């Protein structure tokens, strides 16, 4: 009788166990990575090359071949669980029509973008891809259009390809987890709001060719320092709004004219943030609009020679087990550190000697090349 009385409880427990196992299985299936590689021979046909099941299950997608704004829209809207995207080896072709990535203008439909030039990551290309953690952009693109990767809350790092010259604006707006950006030296313009609300962005090196920094470009609470290249001629209003800078390195000998821009350094503590400037420029900065508000203005006694900086290169980058240095014909010291500044190894090399990084895990690192002419920083990526 005692056994009989316990049977209902045993049955209920068994049902609960089966339900639990089923639920865990569903979770594991949902979290499983599903990879797919597709070569698109005719632009605009990517959607037809994926089954309905693949659109809902693929997490890691690699696309090669020729695509246009219609294919990018398919990636954004149809592959709903996308976490990793590799479009390194695609060529983006021109497209004219209403089936591209631009969302319709609710106030005036005629203003909706219908022309998408070749070699541009189109407007709102990957807006709102809520699971996207990693993207490798096409090597051939020359421009990243407005809002291309805005509101991608899981995106952590990005490498801007070497041919990109213009980042139009709001590209990474509300990418809350973005912590590191590797920018090519071809970029001449950063548009309005490009990195607004990137609250975890801690590492960013601006292009040596940069001329234009748009309004509200940086609203990055975690960003502690910035180097403004000597090529910059314009900085917009609220460009560095609400940043927590400890230091600013401004390389133009004559301070950039900020009279037409409002509150460029709004939120920056100008009493504690140190403004480093070229030797011999202190009087000019102390008299210049908004620059003069900094309490601690210090002239840099040494600087990286432009000639040296421009000729040094690390290759291959991204790499696997090692990298080499070009442009150095003398003995130098190379150190590699993580993004928090922790030095992982240091080595003395001669000329273009190969540097092994086999023990490093995948990710982005900072390499410092120290010579008698100065110290140069380069970002390296371990794949």
Secondary structure, DSSP 8 states (H G I E B T S, - for coil): -HHHHHHHHHHHHHHHHHHHHHHHHHHHHHH---EEEEEESSTT-GGGGS-HHHHHH--EEEEEEEE-HHHHHHHHHH-TT--EEE-TTEEE--EESSSSS----SS-GGGS--EE-TTEE-TTTTTT-TT--EEE--TT--EE-TTTTTT-TT--EEE--TT--EE-S-TTTT-TT--EEE--TT--EE-TTTBTT-TT--EEE--TT--EE-TT-B--TT--EEEE-TT--EE-TTTTTT---SEEEE--SS----TTSS-TTTT--TTTSEEEEETT-HHHHHHSTTGGG-SEEEEES----HHHHHH-EEESSSBSSEEEEES--SEEEEEEE-TT--EEEEEEEETT--EE-TT--SEEEEEEEEETTEEEEEEEEE-
